[in-house]
Amino acid sequence: MAPAETLGFSQATLDRIDPALQAFVDSGQVSGIYAVIARHGRIRYERTFGQMDVARDRPLRRDAIFRIYSMTKPVVAVGVLRLVDQGRVGLDDPVSKYIPSFANVQVFAGGTADAPILRAPDSPITVRQLLNHTSGLAYGLTPGPVDTIFSRARLYDAGRTLEEFTDSLARIPLLFSPGTQWSYGSGLDVAGRVIEVASGQTLDRFLDEQLFRPLGMRDTGFRIRPEMRDRLATVYTPGADGTLQPVRGDGLMAMFEPEARFFWGSGGLLSTPDDMLRFTQMLLDGGEFGRTRILRPETVALMTHNTLPPELTPVPSGALRDPTYGFGLGVAVKVDTAGATRPGPVGIFRWSGYLGTYFWVDPENDLIAMVWTQLSPGSRVPLEATFQELVYSALQGIGNRE
């Protein structure tokens, strides 16, 4: 912790954050919230609100375990980039070099989900395209024929291995020829399998040895351990009467259980805010945390800058609700301020999880901010947007000074 003024914040404006976040809990929109602001490597603001288990009347703990869902993606991207730095993977390598079944992928060229017309892609999918969502791989998020085929395949099954998943995915047509469009897809799942093949280790073991242990991320992993149960935040969703109800029997939730076989590279990590602060601080510091180097500075620069050509920027991402973002490798990157719906300078990089876990990193202001809840879906409430407005109001309140 450090005093507000030494980190360039107005304490009076920071004091507005507590009632604003508490209001989300008091109104019954979310069960609990964790929020933190760090600048210059020191924490200025950190609070918890509400409960991690409403029925048991258990306050949200600072060390609570969250299911971070798609916030897994930038972690897996860093895993791939570590192999790139080690010379074991090339970003422009075809994916089929590591997963032979991808040599035969086809592109949807018309027809219906029941009778698709297919053609060969103009070029093979590359590792880079897995990380910046230009691969053409589906994700089951739209009503189109390809996503219908994807959804029918029910690939996200806790009993399936990552190898089985990727070989099945390779038989589903692409939305478009690789590199020609941007579409949020399942590329980071395939990237997880690339890690396994290139490293000779399972995805969980590789990330644990190469990222989590070196960074001191003690509570991050793909499976709920027995000692975690007491700290695991309950996931809620609005019931028929509008009140929050715990989520039960969700197929994706089974991915986190000890008996699961699938290492879900696009959404399967459990973590804590402390652990993700270490991860994001490593990125902000150019790939190094303390004396531990994870990535080369130039590799972090590539990851956290827009990798898309002008014709594909900004990205059509409904999750961001901000038309000023391009995409790096595993993270969205702010490329403009004109028309922005949120404050902050060009260069911010960020991502989030489906259940309402959010982070953003602002290199210009040497700032990291995170706000987390466990709501399905998290986008039901404007938690992140509200928090970001308040953070920059406090930063701007005294002239953005160092």
N, C-alpha and C positions, 0 to 999 in steps of 0.2 A: 504494500500500500504506500501511496505517496500523496501529499497534499494536492488539492485541485490546482492551485495557482502555479505550483512548480511544474505541473504537466500541461499547463496552458488551457485550463478549463475554468469556467465560471461556476463556483460552488452553488450560487443561488439558482442557476439554471439546471445544474445537476439535480438539485433538490426537487425538481418537477418530475423526475423520472419515477420515483417511488409511487406517488398517487396514480400516475398514468398506468403503470403496470398492475398495480393492485386493483384497479378498476376492472381489468379483464377477469381477474379471479372473483371479485365481489359480484360481478354480473353473471357468473356461472358460465362464461364462455370457455374458460380453461380451468384445469384443476390446480396447476402450479406453474411457476415461471422461475427460471434462473437467468440472470443477466450479468454481464461483466463488460467493463471497458478497460483496456490497457493501452498505455502510450509510453514510448521510450523504454519498453521492457518492464514497466512497472504498472501495477493495478491501481486505478483511481476509484473505480466504482464496482462493487460486487454485491448482489442481493439475491435472496430467494423469497418467493411469495407463494402462498397457498400450500397445497398438499401433494404428496407423491402417491398417497392412497387415501381417497376420501372416506371409504367405508370404515377404514381402521383409524381414521383421524390422525394420520401420520404426516407431519410437516415435511415439505420438500427439503431434502438435505443438500448441502453444498457438494457432497461427494456422491450424489445419486447417479445411478447408471441409467443411461438413456439409449433407446434404439435410435440410431442416427440415420437410418435408411440411406437416402441418396448422398448424404455427406460422406458416405463410404467412397464415392467416385474419385474425389481428389486424392484420397489416401492410396487407392489402387493406382492412380496415375503416377504418383510419386514412386510407387514400387516399380512400375515400368521404367520410369526415367532413371532410377538407380541402376537398373540393368543396362540402360543406354550408356550411362556414365562408365560402367564397368566394361563396355564393349561387347556385351553379350546379346544385345538387341539393337536393331537399327530402326529409327522412327519411320523410315521409308521402305522397310522390309515388307513384302507381302505377308499378310497374316497366314497364308497357306504354307509359308516356310516353317511355321510352328504348329499349325493345325491343318493337316493335309486335306480334310474335308472341305475347307474353304476354297480349294482350287476349282470347285465345281459350282459355286454360287451363281444364281441366275437373278435377273432383274424383272420385276413385274412390268409388263408392257401393254396391259389391257385385259379385258375380260372381267370375271367375277372371282370371288373367293372360292367358289365351287369349281370354276373352270377358268383358271388364270392363263393368260398368254405370257410366255416367258421369252427372254432373250439373254444373250451373254452380256456381261457388263463391259463397258468401254475400257476399263482398267481394273486391276485387282484391288481389293481392300488392303490398305496399309495400316501399320500399327498406329501411325499418327492419326489417321481417320477414326480409329476406335476411340481415341482420347478427346477429339474435338467434335464428335457427333456428325461427321460428314461421311460415314461409312455406308449409309443407306439401310442399316439394320433396323428392324421394327422394334416396337416396345409395347404394342397393344394399347396405345393411348388415343387413337383416333378411330372413327367409324369406317375407314376405308377398307378395301378388300385385303390388303397385305396385313394390316393390323388385326383384321378378323381371322385370317389364317394363323397369325401368331397367337392370338388369344385362345383359339380352339386347340392349339397344340399343348396348352397347359405346361409350358416348360418350367415354370417356377414351382418346383416340387422339392420339398425338403429331402425326399428319398433319392433324388437323382444326383449323380456326381457332376462336377463341372465339366469333365470330359464328355459325358453323355449329353449334357446341356448344349455344349458348343457344336457337337456333331449333329444334333437335332436342329439347332438353329441354322446351320449351314444349308439345310434343305428347304428353308422358308425363303421365298423370294425377297429381294431387296426392294425398298421403296423407290430407289433411283440408282443410277450408276454412281459409284463411289466418287466423292469429291465434287459433285455437281450441285448439291443442295445441303442445307443444314436441317437436321431433324433429331430431336432428343431421342436416343435409342439405347439399345442394350450393349453397346460397344464395350463398356467397362467390364461387363461379365466376360466377354471374349478376351479382353486384356488380362483378366485374372488368369485365364487358361494359358495365355502367352507366357505369363510369369512362371507358371508351373512347369511348362515345357522347357523354357530357357534356363531356369534355375535348377531343375531337377528336384524341386521341393513342392509340397502342397502349398496353396496360397496362404493358408493361415500360418504355417511355419515360416515361410519366407518373410511375410510382413512382421511377424514377431521378432525374428532374428535381425532383420535389416532395418526396421523402423521402430517398432514399439519398445523393445528393450533399450536400444541406443538412446532413444529420446525420453526414457523413463515413463512411457505411457502404460502404466501398470494395469489399468482397467479396460484396455481396448482389445477386442477380439471378436470372433464370430460366434462364440458359444457362451451361454449363461453358465457360469461356474457356481457350485453350491454356495460358496461364501458371498456371492453377489446377490442372492435372492432378496436379502433383507434391504438392499439398497436400490433395487430395480423399481423405477418409476412406472406406475400403471398407465396404460394407454386408454384414453377415453374418446368417446364420440357422442354427439347429441342423440338422445333417444327420441321416440315418437312424441313424447311430451315436451321435448326441448331441453330436458335436463341431461347432464353428462352421465353416460353409462360406460362401464368398463368394456373394452373390446375383448370378445371371447371367440375362440374357434377360427381365427383368421389364418388362412393358409400361409401367408407370408410370415406371420408371427412364429410359425413352426420352424422357420429357418434358424432361429436363435437357440433352439433347444439342444441339449447335449447329444441327443440321438440323431440329429440331422446329418446328412451326408454332403449337402450342397454348400459350397462356399460362394455366397452371393456377392460377387464383386461390385455390383451396382447398388447394393442397399443393405448388406447383411451385418454391418458392424455395430457392436455395442461400445459405448465410450462414456467418458465423463467430460465436463467442461474443462477441468484441469488438464486432462490429456490433450484435448484439442487446442487448448492454449499453447501447449508445447509445440504441437504440430504446426500451427499457424505462425507462431513466433519464429520457428525454423525457416519457414518460407519468407517471412518478412526480413529476416537477417541473411538472406541470400543462400539458404541451404545449410546453415550451421546453427546449432543450439548449444550454447556454452562452448565447450571444446569439441563437440561432436559434429562432424560434417556428414550430412546425408546426401546432398546433391552439390554439384558445382554451381557457382553463382550464375554462369551463363545458361545452365540448364533451368534454373529457377526463373531466370528472365524469360526464357522461351515459354515456359509453362504459364507464366502470369501476364503475358502480353497477347494481344489478339493474333490468332493464327489464321484467320479467315480472310479470303480475298474481299475487296470492296463490294462485289456483287452479292456476297452472302452476309454482309454486315449492315445493320444490326441483326441479331438472331431473333427469329419469331417465337420467343419463349413466353408463354402465358404465365409460367411460374414467377417470373421476375416482375411482370407488370411494369416494365420500364424499357422504352424503346432505344436505349443508349448503350446497349451492351453487345460486344462481340464475344468471341470465345477463345480461350487459350487451350491448355491441355488439362482437362478435368475441372476447370473453373471458368465462370463467366467473367469478362473483363470490361470495365467501363471505358468506352472509346469516345464519348461525346457528352456534353452537358446540355445542349440545346434540346428541349423537349423532355428532359428528365423528369420523372415523377418523384425522385428522391434526391436529397442533397448529397454533396460529396464530389471530389475532383475526378478527372480522368485518371485512370490507372488503378482504381479500386478493383480488387478481384474477390470473388465470393462464391459460395454455393450454399445449399440448404438440404434438408431432409423432409420427406413427405409428412412426418408427424410434427413438424414445426420446430426443427432445430436449424438455426441460422448462424452463419458467421460472415463477416466481411473484413478484409484487410485493406488499409489505406496507406500505401507506401509514402505518399507525399506528406502525410501528417504523422507517419510512424505510429499508426493506430490499429488496434484490433478490437472488434466488438462482437459479442455473441449474445443471442437471446434464444432460450430453449424452452419448449414445452413438450407435452406428449398428447397431441390431439389428432384424431383421424377425420379429415385431413387438416393439417395445420393451416392451410390457406383459407380456412373458414373465417379467421380473424386477422386483422391487419397488425399483428404483433410486431413483426420486423419493421414495417414501414413506420409505425409509431415510434419505435425505439430509435431508429436511425434519425428521424427528424429531431428528436430530443438530444441525441448525442452531438449532432452538428450545431444545434442551437447553443449548447454549452461550450463547444469548441470555438465558435464564432463570437461568443459573448464577450471575450476580452481580446479580440483582435487576432486570434489564431497565432498568438506569439509562442515562441519556444520557451 
